[in-house]
Amino acid sequence: MKNTDKTPNYYKGKVYGYKAFDIIEDYELNYNCATALTYILRSDRKHNTPNECLQKAIDHLKNELKNLEKKKKKNVRISHI
């Protein structure tokens, strides 16, 4: 049987072979958290230094925090009606 898995090795765990997508799906992560996780998981494996990937992860996590704050403010306004 032909292997059709085209997942790059930097998205697969070295010990157990877990794929980032499988972890994201199992935990039902939203876009920002899922993307941050993929950047973190590949940070030491894709480029010469982890800096770029880690900064991208931070950016996505900051964006998620902003989204949560917006939802919180929206819920506060709705509850006062």
C-alpha positions, 0 to 999 in steps of 0.5 A, spaced: 500 500 500 502 506 498 503 511 503 499 518 501 501 521 508 504 528 506 505 531 513 512 534 513 516 531 518 517 537 522 509 536 524 510 529 527 513 527 533 519 524 534 518 518 539 510 516 538 509 520 531 503 524 533 501 529 528 500 536 530 493 535 526 491 529 530 492 533 537 489 539 534 483 535 532 483 531 539 483 537 543 478 541 538 482 547 538 480 553 535 484 557 529 488 561 533 490 556 538 491 550 533 496 555 529 500 557 535 501 550 537 503 548 530 508 553 530 511 551 537 511 544 535 515 545 529 519 551 532 526 547 533 525 543 527 523 547 521 528 553 521 535 554 523 532 558 530 526 557 533 525 565 533 520 566 527 516 560 529 515 562 536 514 569 535 508 567 530 505 563 536 505 569 540 502 573 535 496 568 534 496 567 542 495 574 543 490 575 537 486 569 541 486 573 548 484 579 544 478 575 541 476 572 548 476 580 551 471 582 546 467 576 547 467 578 555 465 585 553 460 583 549 457 578 554 457 584 559 453 589 555 448 583 553 447 581 561 446 589 562 440 589 558 
